[in-house]
Amino acid sequence: MENAVNANAFFDHAAKQYLILTITDITRQRRQMEELHLQTLKTIMSEDERVRSIRETLLGAMHQIQMPMNQIRAAEQILKHKRDDQHVGLLQSLQQIQQSGEEAITTMQKCIPEILQTAVIPVNLNQILHDVLLLSDQRILSEGIDVHWQPLSELPHMLGSENRLRILFKQLIDNAIDAVSKSNSGEQRFKITTDADADLVYVCIEDNGPGIPLKNAAKVFEPFYTTRPMGGNQAGMGLVMAKEIVNQHQGFIDIDPAYDQGCRFKISFPLHRQESGSYRNV
């Protein structure tokens, strides 16, 4: 409240109320906060992803070793039943190979890093996907990819681990970027949608890349299967990690066989779960 300053106020003191509006440009601060948030997400995800990558690679290698080991074990049993002296040397060799293989598997088991406990909290998948898109923003722009982002406006929360879910969708979005980069069509694009019903929350990620043949739809979730050149920490293990995270959240992940314009991953999670505050494998 201030005194009036006109001529009449000289003889008759009067006061008037004024409203002062102050405008501050916080664009720079907001941008710095977003950059700090993204950097924090990258730091948290990188360590978790590194541990999970080592773990899945070792488990996949053990799986690969176990298959010929089973064949060696079967051959050993056949030779034992024959009780033929001329095959004694071969039997001993098979037993030595089997022992060496079992020792190698035991050594790898000891090297498998443990996944630490993580908080299980109500999670909005729209926010998780938004974070991942921000993390992939530079790559999307550099490739000239058109992203169609169609989230359900009021997506219900599910129980889960925020960081593990970010790793899951980062893997699927990275795959979509790789796929559309190889596309021969004029438009490079992928689409992300979310939906829900009374029991499940859904995420659909589709791209217009070369697609995955129906005969290979199940193989892409197997260890070391890849359509990319081998190399790197996650060669052939990215979708194995993705499927493990989906399973740990009691969800499902499938490749839509009806989609013929590229590849469409369909992921669903239950909305109603009875879980404790944290658990080791998520």
DRENDODO-263300 format. One record per residue (C-alpha): residue number from 0; x, y, z. Coordinates in steps of 0.5 Angstrom, whole numbers, plus 500, padded with zeros to 3 digits. Layout:
BEGIN
PT  num  east  north   up
PT  NUM     X      Y    Z
...
***
This chain:
BEGIN
PT  num  east  north   up
PT    0   500    500  500
PT    1   503    507  498
PT    2   500    514  499
PT    3   497    517  493
PT    4   502    522  489
PT    5   497    526  485
PT    6   495    534  487
PT    7   489    532  491
PT    8   492    528  496
PT    9   496    534  498
PT   10   490    536  502
PT   11   487    530  503
PT   12   492    524  505
PT   13   490    518  501
PT   14   493    511  500
PT   15   492    506  494
PT   16   494    499  494
PT   17   498    496  488
PT   18   500    489  486
PT   19   507    488  484
PT   20   509    482  479
PT   21   516    480  478
PT   22   518    476  472
PT   23   525    472  473
PT   24   528    468  467
PT   25   529    461  470
PT   26   530    458  463
PT   27   538    457  464
PT   28   537    454  471
PT   29   532    449  469
PT   30   536    447  463
PT   31   542    446  468
PT   32   537    442  473
PT   33   535    437  467
PT   34   542    436  465
PT   35   544    434  472
PT   36   538    430  472
PT   37   540    426  466
PT   38   547    426  468
PT   39   545    423  475
PT   40   541    417  471
PT   41   547    416  466
PT   42   551    415  472
PT   43   546    410  476
PT   44   544    406  470
PT   45   551    405  468
PT   46   554    401  474
PT   47   547    397  474
PT   48   548    396  467
PT   49   555    394  467
PT   50   554    389  473
PT   51   548    386  470
PT   52   552    385  463
PT   53   557    381  466
PT   54   552    377  470
PT   55   548    375  464
PT   56   554    374  460
PT   57   557    369  465
PT   58   550    366  465
PT   59   550    365  458
PT   60   557    362  457
PT   61   555    357  462
PT   62   549    355  459
PT   63   553    354  452
PT   64   558    350  456
PT   65   553    346  459
PT   66   550    343  452
PT   67   556    340  450
PT   68   558    337  457
PT   69   551    334  457
PT   70   553    330  450
PT   71   560    328  453
PT   72   556    326  460
PT   73   551    322  455
PT   74   557    319  451
PT   75   561    317  458
PT   76   555    313  460
PT   77   554    309  454
PT   78   562    307  454
PT   79   561    305  461
PT   80   555    300  459
PT   81   559    297  454
PT   82   565    295  459
PT   83   569    295  453
PT   84   577    295  454
PT   85   579    298  448
PT   86   575    304  449
PT   87   578    305  456
PT   88   583    311  454
PT   89   577    314  450
PT   90   573    314  457
PT   91   578    317  461
PT   92   579    322  456
PT   93   572    324  456
PT   94   572    324  464
PT   95   578    329  464
PT   96   574    333  459
PT   97   568    333  464
PT   98   572    334  470
PT   99   575    340  467
PT  100   568    343  464
PT  101   565    342  471
PT  102   571    346  474
PT  103   570    352  469
PT  104   563    352  470
PT  105   564    352  478
PT  106   569    358  477
PT  107   565    362  473
PT  108   559    361  478
PT  109   564    364  483
PT  110   565    370  479
PT  111   558    372  478
PT  112   557    379  481
PT  113   551    379  486
PT  114   545    384  484
PT  115   544    388  490
PT  116   537    390  493
PT  117   533    395  490
PT  118   527    399  492
PT  119   520    397  490
PT  120   516    403  489
PT  121   510    405  485
PT  122   512    407  478
PT  123   509    411  473
PT  124   512    408  466
PT  125   510    414  462
PT  126   516    418  466
PT  127   521    412  466
PT  128   520    412  458
PT  129   520    420  458
PT  130   527    419  462
PT  131   530    414  457
PT  132   528    418  451
PT  133   531    424  454
PT  134   537    420  455
PT  135   537    417  447
PT  136   535    424  445
PT  137   542    426  442
PT  138   542    419  438
PT  139   535    420  436
PT  140   537    427  433
PT  141   543    425  430
PT  142   540    419  426
PT  143   534    424  424
PT  144   529    419  427
PT  145   522    421  428
PT  146   519    419  434
PT  147   512    418  435
PT  148   510    418  443
PT  149   503    417  445
PT  150   502    416  452
PT  151   496    414  456
PT  152   494    421  459
PT  153   493    418  466
PT  154   497    411  466
PT  155   496    408  473
PT  156   502    406  477
PT  157   505    399  478
PT  158   510    397  483
PT  159   517    396  480
PT  160   525    398  480
PT  161   525    405  477
PT  162   533    404  475
PT  163   532    397  472
PT  164   526    399  468
PT  165   530    404  465
PT  166   535    399  463
PT  167   530    395  460
PT  168   527    400  456
PT  169   533    403  454
PT  170   535    397  451
PT  171   529    396  447
PT  172   529    403  445
PT  173   537    402  443
PT  174   534    396  439
PT  175   529    401  435
PT  176   534    406  433
PT  177   539    401  431
PT  178   533    398  427
PT  179   531    404  423
PT  180   538    406  422
PT  181   538    400  417
PT  182   531    401  414
PT  183   531    402  407
PT  184   524    406  407
PT  185   524    414  406
PT  186   522    415  413
PT  187   526    413  419
PT  188   521    412  425
PT  189   519    409  431
PT  190   513    409  436
PT  191   512    408  443
PT  192   505    408  446
PT  193   502    406  453
PT  194   496    403  455
PT  195   492    400  461
PT  196   486    396  463
PT  197   484    394  470
PT  198   489    389  471
PT  199   495    390  467
PT  200   499    396  464
PT  201   502    396  457
PT  202   508    399  453
PT  203   508    398  446
PT  204   515    400  442
PT  205   515    399  434
PT  206   519    401  429
PT  207   519    401  421
PT  208   526    397  421
PT  209   528    391  417
PT  210   524    387  423
PT  211   525    380  426
PT  212   523    373  422
PT  213   518    369  425
PT  214   522    363  426
PT  215   527    368  430
PT  216   522    371  434
PT  217   524    366  440
PT  218   531    366  439
PT  219   533    373  440
PT  220   532    372  447
PT  221   537    367  448
PT  222   544    368  450
PT  223   549    370  445
PT  224   544    370  439
PT  225   545    377  435
PT  226   544    380  428
PT  227   549    385  430
PT  228   557    384  429
PT  229   559    380  435
PT  230   563    384  440
PT  231   562    389  446
PT  232   560    387  453
PT  233   553    386  451
PT  234   554    382  444
PT  235   547    378  444
PT  236   545    379  451
PT  237   541    385  451
PT  238   535    382  450
PT  239   537    377  455
PT  240   537    382  460
PT  241   531    385  458
PT  242   527    379  459
PT  243   530    378  465
PT  244   528    384  468
PT  245   521    383  465
PT  246   520    377  468
PT  247   523    379  475
PT  248   517    384  475
PT  249   512    379  473
PT  250   511    381  466
PT  251   511    379  459
PT  252   515    381  453
PT  253   513    378  446
PT  254   514    380  439
PT  255   508    381  435
PT  256   507    376  429
PT  257   502    380  426
PT  258   506    387  425
PT  259   509    386  418
PT  260   512    393  418
PT  261   518    392  422
PT  262   518    390  429
PT  263   513    391  435
PT  264   515    389  442
PT  265   509    388  447
PT  266   511    389  454
PT  267   505    388  460
PT  268   506    388  467
PT  269   501    387  473
PT  270   498    393  476
PT  271   497    389  483
PT  272   502    385  486
PT  273   504    384  494
PT  274   511    385  495
PT  275   516    387  500
PT  276   519    394  500
PT  277   525    391  496
PT  278   528    384  494
PT  279   535    382  491
PT  280   533    380  484
PT  281   530    386  481
***
